């Protein structure tokens, strides 16, 4: 998936207890701040079950500052090692740094729970209904192995297999 500077991406947590945490390609399943001088972002653990019973979905929103790749993972248990990873702005000119390669590295990585304050680098909130769940569901397309839904003109929703949704 691609995002331009100034655009916002919203992650919607639909089921379970998950995070969205920034990493590096070379050290998946570890917060970026552990292996570089970059703070990065970390949503904190956002359990969706309690919120869902009240009709609310926890969200975490980040703003894109540039077109550099953002390597992301879920820090819950072994979710990262089991493939709950993604990249925003996957490098087109580097065939060895792909989402599939990152996922492969993550499978054998040691997971590290972030120690920074939850919400660092983004904003948490909630929404009433996840995009694409109404009666008139928009057509789906595949983006980097995830289902993508056109939510409205100029917006983009990415729903990950493990129950987190992403809006652009």
N, C-alpha and C positions, 0 to 999 in steps of 0.2 A: 504494500500500500504506500502511496505517496502523499505527502502533506507539504504545503508551502509555508514559508515564514508568515507569521501573523494568524494562521489558522489555529483553531482550537480542536482538540480531540477529547471526547468524553468517553470514559469507560463506564459501562453499566454492569453492576455485579448482580447477576440473576439467580445464582444458586450457590450455596456453600459459603466458605470463608476463604477469600482470595486476596491477593495484593496485585498491584502493577508496580514493578520496581525496575529501574534502569540499571543495566549492566554494561559490560564491554563484550565485544565479540569473543575475545580470547579467554575471558573468565566468566562464562555463563553461570547463572545460579548464584552469583555473588553481586552485592551492590557495587555500583561503579566507584563509589567513594573508597572502597577497600583496596582497589588496585590502581587508583589514579588520584590526581588532585582535583577531580571534578566531583561536586556534591551530588548531582543527579537528582532524580525524584523517586519518591516512595509513597504510595498511597496509605500505608498502614494496612492492617488486616480489616477488611470490610465484610462482616458476615451478612449475608442476604436473607437468611431464613426468617429472622425476627422482623425485618423491615417488610418483607414480602407479605407477611400475614396482615400488615397494616396497609397494604396496597402501595407501598413505596419501594423503590429500587435504589440502593446506594450508588453514588456516582463519584468519579474522580476525574477532573478535567485538567489538561495541560495545554499550554500554548507552544506552538512550534516556533523556534527562533531562527532556524536555518534548515538547509536541506541535508545536513549530515545524518548518517544512519543513527537511529535510536534502537538499541538492542534491549528488549524487555523480557521480563519473566515474572512468574508468580512464585513468591517466597513461602507459600504454605506447604509444609511437609515436603514430599517429593514431587510436587506438581511440576516444577521446572524440569527435573530429570525425566519425567514422564511425558514431556513435550509441550507443556503450557508455556510457550515462548512465542515471541513475534518480533518483527522488525518494522519500523516505519522508515521509509526512504532507503530501501535496500540498495546497496551500491550496484549499479548496472555494469560498471566497467571492471569489476573484480569478481571473476567467476568462482573464486575460492571463498568469498565472504557472502554466502547466501543464507537464506532462512534455513534451508535443509542442512547446511554445514553447521550452523549455529545449534540447531536442534540435535544434531549428532554429537557435538561437543557437550551439550547440556546433559545428554543421556549418561555420560560418565563423569560428570562434574560433582564436586562436593558442594552442597547447598549451604548458604550462609544467610541467616535471617538478618535483615538490616537493623542497625542499632540507632539510626537517626530518628528524629521525631516523625510520626506518621503525618502524611499530608505534605511533607517537604517537597517543594517544587511544583505543586499543583493545588487545586482546591477540591475539597470533598463536599458532597451535597446529596440530594436525592431527587428522584423524578417519579411521577405517578405511574407511568406506563412505559415499558421499553419500546423503542421504535420497532415497527414491523410486526407488532403482535396484535394489531387490530383486525377487524373483519376483512378489510381489503388489503391483503398482504401484497407488497410490491414484489416485482420479479427479483429472483436471486441470481447472483453470479459468483464465481469462485475467485478469490483473491488470496494468493499464497496459502492455499489449502484451507481457508476459512470461508464461511458463507457471508457474502456481502449483500446488503439490501439497500436499494435506493430509498431513503426515507422521505426526502422532499427535494425539490430543485435546489441544487447547490450544497446539499448535505449528503453524507455517506455514512452508512452504519455497517460495522463489521461485527459479526457475532461469532465468537470463538466457540469451539466445540465443547469446552469445559464450563460454559455458563457465564462468561463475561461478555459484554457487548461493548462495542466501541463506536462512537459517533464522530464524524468529521464534518 
